[in-house]
Each structure stands twice: as C-alpha cells, then as structure tokens.
Amino acid sequence: MTPIIQHGGNLHEAARRYGIPYDAWLDLSTGINPHGYPVPPVPADAWRRLPDNGDGFAERAARYYGAPDASHVLPVAGSQAAIRALPLLLPRGTVGIAPLTYGEYAPAFARAGHRVTTLDVTCALLPDEIMHVVVVNPNNPTAEHLSASTLLQWHATLSARGGTLIVDEAFADVLPSQSIAAHTHREGLVVLRSPGKFFGLAGVRAGFVLACPRLLQSLDETLGAWTVSGPARHAVSAAFADPAWQAAMRAQLVSDGARLVALLHAHRFTAHSTPLFAWIADPRAAHLHHALATQGVWTRFFASPASVRFGLPATDGEWTRFEAALHHAMTMLQK
C-alpha cells in the first residue's frame, strides 16, 4: 500500500486530535503567503464558458516568470498534476532527490518505474548512475538554495546522459532573479512554478510547467483539456498584472521572514529560512510541535531529521499570539 503523504494545512486533523475547534487555530503549517492577493470580482463568463487556451493566459505567465515565450509554458491544475504525470513521460532511470524535500516527488517517480536514490545537493559532480534530478529551489522545508550556475551545470551533465533536470521553484517569487525559467528553451530542463505560495492563491489550484514545447505537448496530451478553470485563470491573470502589489509584497515578506527568524533566534534556535517560512532542526521538535498545538498553533513537524517548519502569521494579533505560545512552549520544554 502506498503511504499517505502528509502536507501542511491539515487543520481538520489537528482539530480532531487536540479537541480545539477548527476556527480557533492559528495555522502556521504551510508556506503560503497569509496576505493573499485581493482578487477582483470574477466575471460571469469565467463561470459560464469553458476555459479558452487563446485567452493569453500562457503569454501572461511567460512574461511574469521570464520564460522564453508562451510555447514554453503549460498551465496545469497546480504543480501536483505535473509532478504525478512527468515521471511517466521520461525515460526510466535513476532519479536523485534530496532526502528531505517536497514529499510527492519520490513516490511519483517510483510509481512510474524509476529507481529513486538520495541526492547530496552539496556534491560538485553528479554520480554516474543518476539520469534525472529533482531539485526544489529554494528547498521545502530546509530552505537550502542552489545557485543557477550549479543547476545549469547539472542540467548539462544530465542532458548529455539523455536525462532531465526538474527544478521546482514554488517559493522563488520573492527573489525572482534566482529563477532559471529563462533557460527552459533547453532540452531536458523543466521548471515548475506555482502562484499559490507568493500570491496566497493556493485554493485556485493553478500552476505552470516551463519546458521545451515537445515535452509540454506530451504532458498536455496526458493531462487532457481544461486543466485550469476560468475563475482560476481570472485570479492568476490579475495577480500577474499587478507589479505594484508584487513589489510591495516582496518587501513585506522579506521583513516578516526576518521577524520570524529573529523570534526563533531569541529562543536559541538555529533557523534556516526563506521569506515565506523558517525551519529548525532540533531533537525537541516533536515536543515543541505538540506544545504549540495544545495552544491552538499548528506547525509542520518532520520526523527525520526531527524538525519543525513555521509559516508567517498574518496580523499583529497573530504575531502576538504566536510569540506568547512559543514562549509558553519553551517554558514547558525546559521543565
């Protein structure tokens, strides 16, 4: 039986486990921007008509992400759809994946008949047996970041082997200059992007695969028609077309991320972070996660290594609540 993959945001499970009403929780278990983009009213046609690939959606995504052009962009129903389908389209081989990263990749490649092996992301040269590599950049949850030069060097190595480099840039919007989306004209390079994290639009279930047209055509045929709904296309298009909001939000998230790291440092934790989340590895992680949960603060716990990921509070009141809960949890752990 395939193991159930755990994700953040599972508040109903937390409410059942701890007996705290759903609406009483402070959810810090995801890396989704709590200051979601203010989507304008959805026009009636977005509900009535089937999505139309001629509506400029891919073109807008290409401009926003810096892809070569719209032929290198495929809108999908969230990155999840592509993660499940892409392994089926690649030559079977050994795929290298970091030991702690987004948990959907390894099972998807294993189901498709690939051999999954642990990838040391600090290695200068890829082992000879690795044909494909998956990198989440920056990594979720450890916040590790690989340079564009390293990734492009890996791509050149894999391409010479007939392999593929998949780079998941779900958290790259805050620092767009670090993206390698502009290089997706190269065969064997796939970049996944998601408006759900930075724009706080996870509920629309929209994502984009950036790659060569040949691979995108195969993926499109596999996924079928109308993968992204009309209302989702409306919401994401509006967000892409608002550079003022984007610039202001990047500045706010950098500030909020620094505030989160400072709070964790004040409690003597070594935090690794992106502007949208912070991660700590600590032998007390399970107890800390539980102590916060008993106060209605939900975080993301990882067993190996023992660690906790924290998302951002949204308001001053939520920051105050989290600070108090963290102080109380640390007091309990020290007894």
C-alpha positions in Angstrom: 0.0 0.0 0.0 1.3 3.5 -0.9 2.0 5.5 2.3 -0.2 8.6 2.8 1.9 11.7 2.2 1.4 14.4 4.9 1.1 18.1 4.0 0.6 21.2 5.9 -2.8 22.9 6.2 -4.5 19.8 7.6 -6.4 21.8 10.3 -9.3 19.4 10.5 -6.9 16.7 11.5 -5.4 19.0 14.1 -8.9 20.0 15.4 -9.9 16.3 15.9 -6.6 15.3 17.5 -6.4 18.2 20.1 -10.1 18.9 20.6 -9.8 22.6 19.6 -12.4 24.0 17.2 -11.3 24.5 13.6 -11.8 28.2 13.7 -9.8 28.7 16.8 -6.5 27.6 15.3 -3.6 29.8 14.2 -2.3 27.9 11.1 1.4 28.3 10.5 1.8 24.8 9.0 2.2 26.0 5.3 4.5 28.3 3.5 1.6 30.1 1.8 1.6 33.9 2.0 -1.1 34.8 4.6 -1.6 38.2 2.8 -3.3 36.8 -0.2 -3.7 38.7 -3.4 -7.1 40.7 -3.5 -8.7 39.0 -6.4 -11.1 41.3 -8.3 -14.7 40.1 -8.8 -14.9 37.1 -11.2 -16.8 38.0 -14.4 -19.8 35.9 -15.2 -18.2 34.5 -18.4 -15.5 32.9 -16.3 -18.1 30.7 -14.8 -20.2 30.0 -17.9 -17.6 29.4 -20.6 -15.1 26.6 -20.9 -11.5 27.8 -20.5 -10.0 29.0 -23.7 -6.3 28.5 -24.5 -6.4 31.5 -26.7 -7.1 33.9 -23.8 -3.4 34.9 -23.3 -3.0 33.0 -20.0 0.2 31.3 -21.0 1.6 34.5 -22.5 1.0 36.3 -19.2 2.7 33.6 -17.3 5.7 33.6 -19.7 6.1 37.4 -19.1 5.8 37.1 -15.4 8.1 34.1 -15.0 10.6 35.2 -17.6 10.1 32.1 -19.8 11.4 32.3 -23.5 7.8 32.6 -24.8 4.3 31.1 -24.4 5.2 28.0 -26.3 7.4 27.1 -23.3 4.6 27.4 -20.8 1.8 24.9 -20.0 -0.8 25.9 -17.4 -1.8 23.0 -15.2 -4.1 22.3 -12.3 -1.4 23.1 -9.7 2.1 21.7 -9.7 0.7 18.5 -8.3 -0.8 17.4 -11.6 2.6 17.8 -13.3 4.5 16.0 -10.5 2.3 12.9 -11.0 2.5 12.9 -14.8 6.0 14.0 -15.7 7.8 10.8 -14.5 5.6 8.8 -16.9 7.0 10.8 -19.8 10.7 10.5 -19.0 13.0 7.6 -19.9 13.2 5.1 -17.0 16.3 5.6 -15.0 17.7 6.5 -11.6 16.4 9.8 -10.2 18.2 11.8 -7.5 16.1 13.6 -4.9 17.2 15.3 -1.7 16.4 13.2 1.5 14.1 15.9 2.9 12.2 17.8 0.3 8.6 18.1 -1.0 7.3 14.6 -0.4 5.3 14.0 -3.6 8.3 13.6 -6.0 9.8 10.3 -4.8 6.6 8.3 -4.8 5.6 9.7 -8.2 8.9 8.6 -9.8 8.8 5.2 -8.0 5.2 4.5 -9.3 6.4 5.3 -12.8 9.1 2.7 -12.6 12.2 4.8 -11.9 14.7 4.0 -9.2 14.8 6.7 -6.6 18.1 7.5 -4.8 19.1 10.1 -2.3 20.9 13.1 -3.7 23.6 15.0 -1.9 22.9 18.6 -3.1 26.3 19.7 -2.0 28.1 17.4 -4.4 30.1 19.1 -7.2 29.6 16.2 -9.7 26.5 14.1 -10.1 27.1 10.3 -9.6 27.3 8.4 -12.9 24.2 6.3 -12.3 21.8 9.3 -11.9 19.8 10.1 -15.0 17.3 12.6 -13.7 17.4 15.0 -10.8 14.6 16.8 -8.9 15.5 20.0 -7.0 13.1 22.2 -5.0 14.8 25.6 -5.1 14.6 27.1 -2.5 14.0 23.7 -0.8 10.9 23.0 1.1 11.2 22.6 4.1 15.0 23.1 4.7 15.3 26.4 2.7 18.5 25.3 1.1 19.2 27.2 -2.2 21.3 26.2 -5.1 22.8 28.7 -7.5 21.7 29.0 -11.1 25.3 28.1 -12.2 25.2 24.8 -10.2 21.8 23.9 -11.6 22.8 24.7 -15.2 26.0 22.6 -14.8 23.9 19.7 -13.5 21.5 20.1 -16.4 24.4 19.9 -18.9 25.6 16.7 -17.3 22.1 15.1 -17.3 21.3 16.2 -20.8 24.4 14.5 -22.1 23.1 11.3 -20.5 19.7 11.7 -22.1 18.2 12.8 -18.7 16.2 15.6 -17.2 16.6 18.2 -14.5 13.3 19.2 -12.8 13.5 22.4 -10.7 10.5 23.2 -8.5 10.5 27.0 -7.9 7.3 27.2 -5.9 8.9 29.6 -3.4 11.1 31.5 -5.9 8.7 34.5 -6.5 10.1 36.6 -3.6 13.6 36.5 -5.2 12.8 36.2 -8.9 16.4 37.0 -10.1 17.4 33.5 -8.8 15.0 31.7 -11.2 16.3 29.7 -14.1 13.0 30.0 -16.0 14.7 31.9 -18.8 16.7 28.8 -19.7 13.8 26.5 -20.3 14.4 26.5 -24.1 17.0 23.9 -23.3 16.0 20.2 -23.8 15.9 18.3 -20.6 15.2 21.2 -18.3 11.8 21.6 -16.6 10.8 24.3 -14.2 7.7 24.2 -12.2 6.1 27.4 -10.9 3.1 28.0 -8.7 1.2 31.2 -7.9 -0.2 29.6 -4.8 2.6 30.4 -2.4 3.7 34.0 -3.1 0.2 35.3 -4.2 -1.6 33.3 -1.5 -3.8 31.7 -4.1 -3.3 28.0 -3.2 -7.0 27.4 -3.4 -7.3 28.2 -7.1 -5.1 25.1 -7.9 -3.2 26.6 -10.8 0.4 26.0 -11.7 2.8 26.2 -14.7 5.3 23.8 -16.3 8.1 25.6 -18.2 10.0 23.4 -20.7 10.5 22.7 -24.4 7.4 22.6 -26.5 7.9 18.9 -27.4 7.7 17.8 -23.7 4.8 20.2 -23.0 2.8 18.8 -25.8 3.2 15.2 -24.4 2.3 16.5 -20.9 -0.7 18.4 -22.3 -2.0 15.2 -24.0 -1.5 13.2 -20.8 -3.4 15.7 -18.6 -6.2 16.5 -21.0 -8.3 19.6 -21.8 -9.4 22.4 -19.5 -7.0 21.7 -16.6 -7.2 25.3 -15.2 -10.7 26.7 -14.6 -11.9 30.1 -15.8 -12.1 31.6 -12.3 -8.6 30.4 -11.6 -7.3 32.0 -14.8 -9.0 35.2 -13.9 -7.5 35.3 -10.4 -4.0 34.5 -11.5 -4.0 36.8 -14.5 -5.0 39.7 -12.3 -2.2 38.9 -9.9 0.4 38.7 -12.7 -0.7 42.1 -14.0 -0.2 43.9 -10.7 3.6 44.8 -10.4 2.9 47.4 -7.7 1.3 44.7 -5.4 4.1 42.3 -6.2 6.9 44.8 -5.3 5.2 45.8 -2.0 4.5 42.2 -1.1 8.1 41.2 -1.7 9.3 43.9 0.7 6.8 42.9 3.3 7.6 39.2 3.1 11.3 39.9 3.5 10.6 41.9 6.6 8.2 39.3 8.0 10.6 36.5 7.3 13.3 38.3 9.1 11.0 38.9 12.1 10.2 35.2 12.2 13.9 34.2 12.2 14.7 36.8 14.9 11.9 35.3 17.1 13.3 31.8 16.7 16.8 33.0 17.3 15.7 34.7 20.5 14.7 31.2 21.8 18.2 29.9 20.7 17.0 28.0 17.6 19.2 28.0 14.5 16.7 28.8 11.8 17.0 28.3 8.0 14.6 30.4 6.1 13.0 31.8 3.0 10.8 34.9 3.3 7.8 32.7 3.5 8.8 30.1 6.1 11.5 29.1 8.6 12.7 25.6 9.5 14.6 24.4 12.6 16.1 21.0 13.2 16.1 20.2 16.9 15.8 17.0 19.0 13.0 18.6 20.9 11.0 19.2 17.6 8.2 16.8 18.3 7.6 18.1 21.8 7.7 21.7 20.5 5.2 20.9 17.8 2.9 19.3 20.4 3.3 22.1 22.9 2.3 24.7 20.4 -0.6 22.5 19.1 -2.1 22.3 22.6 -2.4 26.1 22.4 -4.0 26.0 19.0 -0.9 26.9 17.0 -0.4 24.4 14.1 3.0 23.9 12.7 4.6 21.3 10.4 6.6 18.5 12.0 9.1 16.3 10.3 10.4 13.1 11.9 13.7 12.7 10.1 15.5 14.8 11.0 13.4 15.9 13.9 12.4 19.4 12.8 9.6 22.0 12.6 8.6 24.4 9.8 6.9 27.7 10.7 4.9 29.8 8.3 4.1 33.5 8.8 1.4 35.0 11.0 -0.8 37.4 9.1 -1.6 40.2 11.6 -0.1 41.9 14.7 -2.6 39.9 16.8 -1.4 36.6 15.3 2.2 37.6 15.8 1.5 38.3 19.5 -0.3 35.1 19.9 2.5 33.1 18.3 5.2 34.8 20.4 3.2 34.0 23.6 2.6 30.4 22.6 6.2 29.9 21.7 7.4 31.4 25.0 5.0 29.1 26.9 6.0 26.1 24.9 9.7 26.7 25.6 9.0 27.2 29.3 7.2 23.8 29.3 10.1 22.1 27.5 12.6 23.4 30.0 10.8 21.9 33.0 
